[in-house]
Amino acid sequence: MQKITITTILTILFSVILINNAQATIYKTISSGKIDNESIWAPSKPNMRWGFNDTIYINHAVSSKKSINIFGHFIINASGSLSSSKDIVVKEYVYFTNNGKLYAKNFIANWNHKTCVNNSSIELKANFENRNGTFINNGIITIKKAFINKSVFINNNTLKVKKNFTNKKVFSGTGNLKIDGELINDWSSNFQSSGEITIKKKLINKGSFITTGNITIKKDVINHGNIEFNNITIIKGDINNSWSTTFISNNSLNVNGTIINKGDFNVSGNTIIYGEVNNKATFNNYGNTEIVGDFHNSNAAIEVNNHSGANLYISYSLENHNNIINNGRLLVDDYVRGNGDISGNGYLCHSDGETDPTIYYKGNISCNLCSSDPLPIELIKFDVTSIDDTQVSIKWTTATETNNDYFDVLRSEDAINFVSIKRIKGAGNSNSVLNYTFIDKNVENKTYYYAIKQTDFDSKNTMSDIVSVNINNNIEPNIYPNPVQTGGKINIDFSNNEFHKIDIYDISGKLIQSHTGHNMHEAINTDNLKQGIYIITIQNNNNISTEKLIINK
C-alpha cells in the first residue's frame, strides 16, 4: 500500500467541497501586509465568517494584532506566513493547511473543524488546543506553554512543548516529542508513538500508553492505566504502578529511583533499578534484572516470578513475606529475610557463587541453593544481526566450556514465549575460544527476540541475555477495492498474521468503525458508511499507515 502523500491529503480534503461549490471564489494575497488591508488581496478581501466556504491562499507575509478566525479552505503556501499577536482559531467546518510559517499566541482548532495539516512550521507563544477533528503534523511545532489534545492528533515529525502535554483522546505517529513539563495521558485516552520521546517532568498515565521508540523520563512515572515500553527506556525518578494496572518493559529499562508496584509489573530484556523495590502485587522477571537496593515482597503481594532463563540480582537484602517462584537465577548479596515461601527449579545464592544468603531465613525454600550452580560455559560474545529481509545471523563465542552437551538457539516474537529453532552440539570440555554461527532463514516483517540456552550432560542449563532484531521490508497492507460501493466489502491483505488494528474515521476525525484481528486477510462491511471520503488507519507490526477511502453510491 502506497503511503498517502501531502498532495493526496489536500486533494481528499478539498475535492468534494470544491465540486459542490463550483461557484466558490478563490482569494489570494498579492503582497504582504495586514490581513484587514484590502490592497493585499485579489480579487478582493475575503469576508471570513460563519458559512464561508471559499478558498484562501496566503502567498506572502500576512499579520494581525488581533485574533484571526479562519473559515473556509485556508492554505498558507511555502512562500507565505501568517502571524497574530493574539489567537489563531480554526473555526467550524474548516480545512486548514500550513505549508509556510505560522506565528501566534494561541492556536485553537475549534469544535467541528474538519482537518488541519501542518507541513512546515508553527511557533506559539502560549498554548495549543485541538478540540475536535484531526490534526496531522508533518512539520515542526514549537509551543511555549501547554498542549491539549481532545481529539485525534497524528505527529509525524517534531513537536516541542515547554509546559504540560495533555492527551484526552488519541495521539499517535512516528515523529519525535520533547516535553519540558509533564505528560498526562488522561482517562480512556490512547497514546501510541514510535518516535523518540523526552519528558523533563512526570509521566502520568491514566489510559493506554505504548511506545516503540526510545523514551527518557527525567522524573517519576505514575501509572493508573496500562504502559508498554518496547525500546530503550530511561526513568530518572520513581515508578508508582497503581492497583489493577499493567506495566510492561520489553527492552532495556533503566530506573534511577524506587519502584512501588501494586499492579502487574513485567520486565524482559536488560533492567537496572538504582533503588529499592516494594512489591505488593505481581512482579514478573523474564530477562536480566539488577536491583541496586533492597527488594521487599510484602504480605499483600500476590507473587514474584523469576522465570526460566531469567536472572534477578539484588545488591542488598531480599525481604519476602509472601511467595517467590524462582525458576531462574536469583542472586542476593545481603541476606534473605522473612517467612514466605521460595519455590521453583532455579538457583539461589550470593553473587560470589559460594555464600548462602538464607542462613537467617524463617520461611520454606525448595529451590536450589549455592552448591547446585555449575558454570558450564563462559559466554563472551552473543550477536544477532539482520542480513537482509529474509535472514538473521546469530553468532556467539565461548571462552571456556565444562561438561557442555549442546546449545539451543531460541526465538520468540514477544520476548516471553521462546521456541528452539536449532540445536548445535557443544564442545564438552574446552579452554579455547570457540565461535558458533547459525543463520535463521525463516523470518518475516516483524521484531524477533533470540537467546542461547546451554545444556550440560546432566541436563542442567543456563540462558544467555535476550537480544532483539527488527526485520522491516516495508510491506504495507493492501486495501481494495478503493473506491468501493456503499454496502460492499473492503478487503485488506497483510504480509503477516501479527495483531493489527483498523480504524475508519470520517473527514471530521470522528471514529466510525474499529476492527482488530490477526488474520492475513480482512473483509470489512461498509453498510453503515454513507457516500463520501473517509480516512482509514492501520496499525500493524508497530507501523501506522494512513490512506483515503472513497465510498460511492
NORQUIVEN-V531555 format. One record per residue. N is the residue number from 0. RES is the residue in three letters. OMEGA is omega in degrees with one decimal (999 if undefined). BURIAL is I if it has 16 or more other C-alpha atoms within 10 Angstrom, else O. Layout:
# NORQUIVEN-V531555
N:RES:OMEGA:BURIAL / N:RES:OMEGA:BURIAL
This chain:
# NORQUIVEN-V531555
0:MET:-177.9:I / 1:GLN:-178.9:O / 2:LYS:-179.8:O / 3:ILE:-179.4:O / 4:THR:178.5:O / 5:ILE:179.3:O / 6:THR:179.8:O / 7:THR:178.5:O / 8:ILE:-178.9:I / 9:LEU:179.0:I / 10:THR:178.1:O / 11:ILE:-171.7:I / 12:LEU:-170.5:I / 13:PHE:-168.6:O / 14:SER:-176.4:O / 15:VAL:-177.9:O / 16:ILE:-177.6:O / 17:LEU:177.6:I / 18:ILE:-177.8:O / 19:ASN:179.6:O / 20:ASN:-174.6:O / 21:ALA:-178.2:O / 22:GLN:-177.3:O / 23:ALA:-179.7:O / 24:THR:174.2:O / 25:ILE:178.5:O / 26:TYR:177.6:I / 27:LYS:176.9:I / 28:THR:177.4:I / 29:ILE:175.0:O / 30:SER:177.7:I / 31:SER:177.3:I / 32:GLY:178.5:I / 33:LYS:-175.5:I / 34:ILE:179.9:I / 35:ASP:-178.2:O / 36:ASN:-176.9:O / 37:GLU:-171.0:O / 38:SER:-178.6:I / 39:ILE:-172.8:I / 40:TRP:169.5:I / 41:ALA:0.1:O / 42:PRO:177.7:O / 43:SER:179.0:O / 44:LYS:179.1:I / 45:PRO:178.8:I / 46:ASN:-175.4:O / 47:MET:-178.6:O / 48:ARG:178.1:O / 49:TRP:-179.4:O / 50:GLY:179.8:O / 51:PHE:-177.2:I / 52:ASN:-179.3:I / 53:ASP:-177.1:I / 54:THR:-179.0:I / 55:ILE:175.1:I / 56:TYR:175.3:I / 57:ILE:-177.1:I / 58:ASN:-175.1:I / 59:HIS:178.2:I / 60:ALA:-176.9:I / 61:VAL:-174.9:I / 62:SER:175.8:I / 63:SER:173.8:I / 64:LYS:179.8:O / 65:LYS:173.0:O / 66:SER:179.7:I / 67:ILE:175.4:I / 68:ASN:-174.5:O / 69:ILE:177.1:I / 70:PHE:173.3:I / 71:GLY:179.2:I / 72:HIS:-167.4:I / 73:PHE:-177.5:I / 74:ILE:170.6:I / 75:ILE:-178.6:I / 76:ASN:-175.0:I / 77:ALA:180.0:O / 78:SER:-172.9:O / 79:GLY:174.2:I / 80:SER:178.2:I / 81:LEU:-178.4:I / 82:SER:177.2:I / 83:SER:176.2:I / 84:SER:-179.8:I / 85:LYS:-172.3:I / 86:ASP:164.6:I / 87:ILE:-173.6:I / 88:VAL:173.6:I / 89:VAL:-171.8:I / 90:LYS:-174.5:I / 91:GLU:173.8:I / 92:TYR:-177.0:I / 93:VAL:169.4:I / 94:TYR:-173.8:I / 95:PHE:177.4:I / 96:THR:177.2:I / 97:ASN:173.4:I / 98:ASN:-178.0:I / 99:GLY:-179.0:I / 100:LYS:178.1:I / 101:LEU:177.8:I / 102:TYR:177.6:I / 103:ALA:171.5:I / 104:LYS:177.7:I / 105:ASN:171.9:I / 106:PHE:-178.6:I / 107:ILE:170.1:I / 108:ALA:-165.2:I / 109:ASN:178.3:I / 110:TRP:174.3:I / 111:ASN:170.8:I / 112:HIS:-176.0:I / 113:LYS:-178.3:I / 114:THR:173.4:I / 115:CYS:179.0:I / 116:VAL:174.0:I / 117:ASN:179.0:I / 118:ASN:-175.3:I / 119:SER:-170.0:I / 120:SER:171.6:I / 121:ILE:177.0:I / 122:GLU:-176.3:I / 123:LEU:178.5:I / 124:LYS:-179.1:I / 125:ALA:-164.7:I / 126:ASN:172.2:I / 127:PHE:177.8:I / 128:GLU:174.5:I / 129:ASN:-171.9:I / 130:ARG:-174.1:I / 131:ASN:179.2:I / 132:GLY:-175.8:I / 133:THR:174.3:I / 134:PHE:179.8:I / 135:ILE:180.0:I / 136:ASN:174.8:I / 137:ASN:-178.5:I / 138:GLY:-178.5:I / 139:ILE:176.9:I / 140:ILE:177.6:I / 141:THR:-175.3:I / 142:ILE:-175.5:I / 143:LYS:177.8:I / 144:LYS:-167.7:I / 145:ALA:174.0:I / 146:PHE:177.2:I / 147:ILE:176.2:I / 148:ASN:-179.9:I / 149:LYS:-177.5:I / 150:SER:-178.3:I / 151:VAL:177.8:I / 152:PHE:179.1:I / 153:ILE:-176.7:I / 154:ASN:-177.9:I / 155:ASN:179.4:I / 156:ASN:-173.8:I / 157:THR:176.2:I / 158:LEU:-179.6:I / 159:LYS:-177.6:I / 160:VAL:-176.7:I / 161:LYS:179.7:I / 162:LYS:-175.3:I / 163:ASN:176.5:I / 164:PHE:-179.5:I / 165:THR:175.3:I / 166:ASN:-178.1:I / 167:LYS:-179.9:I / 168:LYS:-175.3:I / 169:VAL:173.7:I / 170:PHE:-179.2:I / 171:SER:175.5:I / 172:GLY:-176.7:I / 173:THR:-174.0:I / 174:GLY:-179.5:I / 175:ASN:-177.0:I / 176:LEU:178.2:I / 177:LYS:-175.4:I / 178:ILE:178.6:I / 179:ASP:177.6:I / 180:GLY:178.8:I / 181:GLU:168.7:I / 182:LEU:-178.8:I / 183:ILE:175.4:I / 184:ASN:-164.5:I / 185:ASP:-179.5:I / 186:TRP:176.5:O / 187:SER:179.6:O / 188:SER:-175.0:I / 189:ASN:177.8:I / 190:PHE:178.3:I / 191:GLN:-175.8:I / 192:SER:174.8:I / 193:SER:178.1:I / 194:GLY:178.4:I / 195:GLU:-175.0:I / 196:ILE:172.7:I / 197:THR:179.8:I / 198:ILE:-176.0:I / 199:LYS:178.0:I / 200:LYS:-171.8:I / 201:LYS:163.8:I / 202:LEU:178.3:I / 203:ILE:-176.0:I / 204:ASN:177.8:I / 205:LYS:-178.9:I / 206:GLY:176.9:I / 207:SER:-175.7:I / 208:PHE:-176.1:I / 209:ILE:176.1:I / 210:THR:173.1:I / 211:THR:173.6:I / 212:GLY:177.5:I / 213:ASN:179.2:I / 214:ILE:175.4:I / 215:THR:179.3:I / 216:ILE:-169.4:I / 217:LYS:173.0:I / 218:LYS:-169.5:I / 219:ASP:169.0:I / 220:VAL:178.0:I / 221:ILE:-173.5:I / 222:ASN:173.5:I / 223:HIS:-177.3:I / 224:GLY:-179.8:I / 225:ASN:179.3:I / 226:ILE:174.6:I / 227:GLU:176.0:I / 228:PHE:-175.0:I / 229:ASN:177.8:I / 230:ASN:-177.2:I / 231:ILE:-176.5:I / 232:THR:177.8:I / 233:ILE:178.7:I / 234:ILE:-174.0:I / 235:LYS:176.4:I / 236:GLY:-178.8:I / 237:ASP:171.1:I / 238:ILE:174.2:I / 239:ASN:-178.8:I / 240:ASN:-169.4:I / 241:SER:179.3:I / 242:TRP:175.3:O / 243:SER:178.1:O / 244:THR:179.7:I / 245:THR:174.6:I / 246:PHE:-178.4:I / 247:ILE:170.3:I / 248:SER:-176.3:I / 249:ASN:-178.5:I / 250:ASN:-178.5:I / 251:SER:179.5:I / 252:LEU:179.4:I / 253:ASN:-177.2:I / 254:VAL:-177.9:I / 255:ASN:-177.7:I / 256:GLY:-178.8:I / 257:THR:177.6:I / 258:ILE:170.4:I / 259:ILE:-176.6:I / 260:ASN:175.9:I / 261:LYS:-177.9:I / 262:GLY:179.7:I / 263:ASP:-173.7:I / 264:PHE:-173.9:I / 265:ASN:177.5:I / 266:VAL:169.7:I / 267:SER:-172.8:I / 268:GLY:-178.9:I / 269:ASN:-176.9:I / 270:THR:173.0:I / 271:ILE:-176.6:I / 272:ILE:-177.3:I / 273:TYR:-179.7:I / 274:GLY:-177.9:I / 275:GLU:177.2:I / 276:VAL:174.8:I / 277:ASN:-176.3:I / 278:ASN:179.9:I / 279:LYS:-179.8:I / 280:ALA:-176.8:I / 281:THR:178.7:I / 282:PHE:-179.3:I / 283:ASN:175.9:I / 284:ASN:-180.0:I / 285:TYR:-174.2:I / 286:GLY:179.1:I / 287:ASN:-174.4:I / 288:THR:176.5:I / 289:GLU:178.9:I / 290:ILE:-179.7:I / 291:VAL:-176.3:I / 292:GLY:178.8:I / 293:ASP:173.2:I / 294:PHE:-179.6:I / 295:HIS:174.7:I / 296:ASN:-165.5:I / 297:SER:176.8:I / 298:ASN:-176.4:I / 299:ALA:-175.9:O / 300:ALA:172.7:I / 301:ILE:174.8:I / 302:GLU:170.3:I / 303:VAL:178.2:I / 304:ASN:171.5:I / 305:ASN:-165.7:I / 306:HIS:-179.2:I / 307:SER:-179.2:I / 308:GLY:-178.3:I / 309:ALA:178.0:I / 310:ASN:177.2:I / 311:LEU:-176.5:I / 312:TYR:-178.7:I / 313:ILE:-174.4:I / 314:SER:-178.3:I / 315:TYR:-172.5:I / 316:SER:172.8:I / 317:LEU:178.2:I / 318:GLU:-174.1:I / 319:ASN:176.8:I / 320:HIS:179.8:I / 321:ASN:-173.1:I / 322:ASN:173.9:I / 323:ILE:175.2:I / 324:ILE:-174.4:I / 325:ASN:174.8:I / 326:ASN:179.0:I / 327:GLY:176.9:I / 328:ARG:179.7:I / 329:LEU:-177.4:I / 330:LEU:-178.5:I / 331:VAL:-175.0:I / 332:ASP:170.0:I / 333:ASP:-178.0:I / 334:TYR:170.3:I / 335:VAL:-177.3:I / 336:ARG:177.6:I / 337:GLY:-174.9:I / 338:ASN:178.7:I / 339:GLY:-179.5:I / 340:ASP:171.7:I / 341:ILE:-175.4:I / 342:SER:176.9:I / 343:GLY:-178.1:I / 344:ASN:-175.9:O / 345:GLY:-171.0:I / 346:TYR:-179.2:I / 347:LEU:-179.8:I / 348:CYS:165.8:I / 349:HIS:-178.6:I / 350:SER:177.4:I / 351:ASP:177.6:O / 352:GLY:-175.6:I / 353:GLU:-173.2:O / 354:THR:177.5:I / 355:ASP:-178.2:I / 356:PRO:-173.1:I / 357:THR:-172.4:I / 358:ILE:178.8:O / 359:TYR:-174.3:O / 360:TYR:-176.8:I / 361:LYS:-179.1:O / 362:GLY:179.8:I / 363:ASN:177.5:O / 364:ILE:179.0:I / 365:SER:175.4:O / 366:CYS:-177.5:I / 367:ASN:176.9:I / 368:LEU:-164.2:I / 369:CYS:-169.9:I / 370:SER:-175.6:O / 371:SER:-177.9:O / 372:ASP:173.8:I / 373:PRO:174.4:O / 374:LEU:-170.7:I / 375:PRO:179.3:I / 376:ILE:169.9:I / 377:GLU:-177.6:O / 378:LEU:-176.1:I / 379:ILE:-179.6:O / 380:LYS:175.5:O / 381:PHE:-175.8:I / 382:ASP:175.1:O / 383:VAL:-179.0:I / 384:THR:176.0:I / 385:SER:177.0:I / 386:ILE:175.4:O / 387:ASP:-175.8:O / 388:ASP:-176.7:I / 389:THR:-174.6:O / 390:GLN:176.3:I / 391:VAL:178.3:I / 392:SER:176.9:I / 393:ILE:-178.6:I / 394:LYS:174.6:I / 395:TRP:-175.0:I / 396:THR:176.2:I / 397:THR:176.1:I / 398:ALA:176.8:O / 399:THR:174.3:I / 400:GLU:179.7:I / 401:THR:176.9:I / 402:ASN:-173.8:I / 403:ASN:-178.2:I / 404:ASP:-176.1:I / 405:TYR:173.8:I / 406:PHE:167.3:I / 407:ASP:171.1:I / 408:VAL:-176.9:I / 409:LEU:178.8:I / 410:ARG:179.7:I / 411:SER:175.0:I / 412:GLU:-179.5:O / 413:ASP:-179.2:O / 414:ALA:179.8:I / 415:ILE:-177.0:I / 416:ASN:-176.5:O / 417:PHE:172.6:O / 418:VAL:177.9:O / 419:SER:178.8:O / 420:ILE:178.4:O / 421:LYS:174.5:O / 422:ARG:-177.5:O / 423:ILE:-177.0:O / 424:LYS:176.2:O / 425:GLY:-176.1:I / 426:ALA:-175.4:I / 427:GLY:176.7:I / 428:ASN:-178.2:O / 429:SER:172.1:I / 430:ASN:179.2:O / 431:SER:175.6:O / 432:VAL:-178.9:O / 433:LEU:-179.4:I / 434:ASN:178.7:O / 435:TYR:-179.9:O / 436:THR:171.5:O / 437:PHE:177.4:I / 438:ILE:176.3:O / 439:ASP:-176.5:I / 440:LYS:-177.7:O / 441:ASN:-178.5:O / 442:VAL:179.9:O / 443:GLU:-177.6:I / 444:ASN:-178.3:I / 445:LYS:176.3:I / 446:THR:177.6:I / 447:TYR:177.1:I / 448:TYR:-177.3:I / 449:TYR:173.9:I / 450:ALA:176.5:I / 451:ILE:176.5:I / 452:LYS:-179.4:I / 453:GLN:178.5:I / 454:THR:178.8:I / 455:ASP:-171.0:I / 456:PHE:175.6:O / 457:ASP:170.3:O / 458:SER:173.0:O / 459:LYS:-174.7:O / 460:ASN:174.1:I / 461:THR:-177.7:I / 462:MET:173.4:I / 463:SER:168.7:I / 464:ASP:175.4:I / 465:ILE:-179.9:I / 466:VAL:-178.1:I / 467:SER:174.3:I / 468:VAL:-178.5:O / 469:ASN:175.6:O / 470:ILE:-177.1:I / 471:ASN:177.5:I / 472:ASN:172.1:O / 473:ASN:174.5:O / 474:ILE:-176.8:O / 475:GLU:-179.6:I / 476:PRO:179.4:I / 477:ASN:-177.8:O / 478:ILE:179.6:I / 479:TYR:-12.9:O / 480:PRO:179.5:O / 481:ASN:12.6:O / 482:PRO:177.5:O / 483:VAL:178.5:I / 484:GLN:176.5:I / 485:THR:-177.8:I / 486:GLY:178.4:I / 487:GLY:-178.8:I / 488:LYS:171.6:I / 489:ILE:177.9:I / 490:ASN:178.6:I / 491:ILE:178.2:I / 492:ASP:178.6:I / 493:PHE:179.7:I / 494:SER:179.6:I / 495:ASN:179.8:I / 496:ASN:175.2:O / 497:GLU:180.0:I / 498:PHE:175.8:O / 499:HIS:179.6:I / 500:LYS:-177.4:O / 501:ILE:177.6:I / 502:ASP:176.7:I / 503:ILE:179.9:I / 504:TYR:170.1:I / 505:ASP:-171.1:I / 506:ILE:177.7:I / 507:SER:-178.0:I / 508:GLY:178.8:I / 509:LYS:179.2:I / 510:LEU:-177.8:I / 511:ILE:-179.7:O / 512:GLN:175.3:I / 513:SER:-178.3:O / 514:HIS:173.1:O / 515:THR:178.6:O / 516:GLY:178.9:O / 517:HIS:-175.4:O / 518:ASN:177.3:O / 519:MET:175.3:O / 520:HIS:176.9:O / 521:GLU:175.4:I / 522:ALA:-173.6:O / 523:ILE:177.3:O / 524:ASN:178.7:O / 525:THR:-175.7:I / 526:ASP:-176.9:O / 527:ASN:178.6:O / 528:LEU:178.5:I / 529:LYS:176.6:I / 530:GLN:177.9:O / 531:GLY:-178.4:O / 532:ILE:-179.2:I / 533:TYR:174.1:I / 534:ILE:178.5:I / 535:ILE:178.4:I / 536:THR:-177.8:I / 537:ILE:174.9:I / 538:GLN:-176.5:I / 539:ASN:175.8:I / 540:ASN:179.2:I / 541:ASN:176.8:I / 542:ASN:176.9:I / 543:ILE:177.8:I / 544:SER:-176.3:I / 545:THR:179.0:I / 546:GLU:175.2:I / 547:LYS:177.4:I / 548:LEU:-177.6:I / 549:ILE:176.7:I / 550:ILE:176.4:I / 551:ASN:176.0:I / 552:LYS:999:O
